[in-house]
Amino acid sequence: MIRILIVSFLMMFVFHAKAQDPVFTQFNLVPETLNPAFTGVTNTWSSGIMHRRQWPNGDTKMDTQFAYVNNLVTDEIGLGITVLNHNEVFTNYNYFKFNAVGSYIIELNYDWRLRFGVESGFGRKDFNFNNLVLEDQIDNNTGVISPSSIDPGILDLSNKINFFDVTAGFAFDSEDAWFGLSVRHLNRPDISFRENGNVPLNMFFTIHGGYYFEISNSPSSIIPEGSNLLVTGNYMRQSQYNRLDVGAILETEVVGIGALVATNPEGKSSNSQLMTSINPIMYLKMGEFTFGYSHDFNLSRFRGNQGVHEFSLMWQSSRDCGRCNNYKVKLKRGGGFR
């Protein structure tokens, strides 16, 4: 009985919470999760998949998958598609998006480019209200639960909602640095599960950037020649929720290893904790493929959840690219910052 009541409460809570977008720890490997302006950034065919399992301990488990494919089809235009799927086991909530993405590149000078990107497409949210238990369904004397309710509010709920969504962003990048800003849900789609409801989806803001420091150009160094240290950060905000990830990753020709720290810089109460998790990251480059793994070790008061596991697999074509002066550098780093 307690379990049923908790499920019912959580369903009603999510019903009013207006939702938070899922986020990824390995944003530096797959910048398409951040900003549509990075579509075609590798100047060749590129695709990848990511799987994120959050709090895998029992009913708290949440799974998120992201996939993309894109290419720079002309000197100035990149095109691609992205797919996102998010599922919460405890509430049986599912969030799905399928988007077309385009970017436009302006060469500012020999080193720097300005990129604009737009992403739009179809979104769907599912919530199985058949599992919702209302007060009049419970017999207090026997504990028996009736399969039906006389509450008129339950008749006004839909298990699925579909919506059109728009994201836009811009980015500056060079061989050694990148900086961008994007805004999701520009059109504020209505995500209410009620027939006549009005719950605009909150916009999601993200500011992100990184810089490569060359730390070894000598064959006699302990660190392999051609290694770089990426210092990166990503600030995210949606409604009252905010997060800032900062960290560093050492990259060689074959491997990358480092860590990010997830913080809550704008605490909303006296109980808010500044540092919420520490997230080691490592990835391995094998020809045209890159395999990545990260684990978020929780530092907050929410204990016993086994953290977050995130896996990634990226493919980037190694064909020649005669139109890109910095193509070899991008291949070496996996896309400038991959």
Sequence and secondary structure as in RCSB ss.txt:
>XXXX:A:sequence
MIRILIVSFLMMFVFHAKAQDPVFTQFNLVPETLNPAFTGVTNTWSSGIMHRRQWPNGDTKMDTQFAYVNNLVTD
EIGLGITVLNHNEVFTNYNYFKFNAVGSYIIELNYDWRLRFGVESGFGRKDFNFNNLVLEDQIDNNTGVISPSSI
DPGILDLSNKINFFDVTAGFAFDSEDAWFGLSVRHLNRPDISFRENGNVPLNMFFTIHGGYYFEISNSPSSIIPE
GSNLLVTGNYMRQSQYNRLDVGAILETEVVGIGALVATNPEGKSSNSQLMTSINPIMYLKMGEFTFGYSHDFNLS
RFRGNQGVHEFSLMWQSSRDCGRCNNYKVKLKRGGGFR
>XXXX:A:secstr
 HHHHHHHHHHHHHHHH       S TTT GGGT GGGTTTTSS EEEEEEEEE  SGGG EEEEEEEEEEE SS
SEEEEEEEEEEEETTTTEEEEEEEEEEEEEEE SSS EEEEEEEEEEEEEEE GGG   GGGB TTT  B S   
 GGGGGB SEEEEEEEEEEEEEE SSEEEEEEEE TT  B  SBTT   B   EEEEEEEEEEE    TTSSS T
T EEEEEEEEEEETTEEEEEEEEEEE SSEEEEEEEEE SS SSTT  SEEEEEEEEEEEETTEEEEEEEEEE S
S  SS  EEEEEEEEE     TT TTHHHHHHHTTTT 
